[in-house]
Amino acid sequence: MPVTLPRLMTDMAPPADDPPRTRRGKWKAKFGYAVRGVKRGVRGHSSFSVHIFAAAAVVAGAVVLQCDWVEWCLLLGAVGFVVVAELFNSSVEALFHGQDDPVKARTYHALDIAAGAVLVASFFAAVIGLIVFGRRIWMCFNS
C-alpha cells in the first residue's frame, strides 16, 4: 500500500476569495495581499480588541499629556511592536490549525512560543508607556 504524504501548501488550491497570484506581481497586488493578510490576522482574534483598546488609550494619553515627537515615536513604536507580534502569533496559529493531529502533537509548543512573544512585546510596551507617561505626569505635578 503506498504511503501518502500530507500535501504541501503550494499544492493546495487557494480559497475562493483569493485572486490568482502571479510570479512577479505588481506592487499594487503585493500591497493588496499584505492588506488582506492583516485583515485575516485581525479577524476573529479577540486579543486584537484588547490591543486596539490599549493603543487608543495610549494615543489619547499622549494627546492629553502633550507628548513631544520623541515620546510619540517611542509610544507608537511600542504599539506597532505589539501588533506585529500579534500578527505573527496569528500566522503561527493559522499554520498550526491547518495541520493534522499527529503533526499538531509535535508542534504545539510553537503556539506557546508565539503567545510568549506577544506577552514579552506587551510587557516592554507597558514599560515604555510607564516611563513616558510616568515622566509626563511627574512633570505635571512638580512644575
Secondary structure, DSSP 8 states (H G I E B T S, - for coil): --------GGGS---TTS----TT--HHHHHHHHHHHHHHHHTT-HHHHHHHHHHHHHHHHHHHTT--HHHHHHHHHHHHHHHHHHHHHHHHHHHHHTS-HHHHHHHTHHHHHHHHHHHHHHHHHHHHHHHHHHHHHHHHHT-
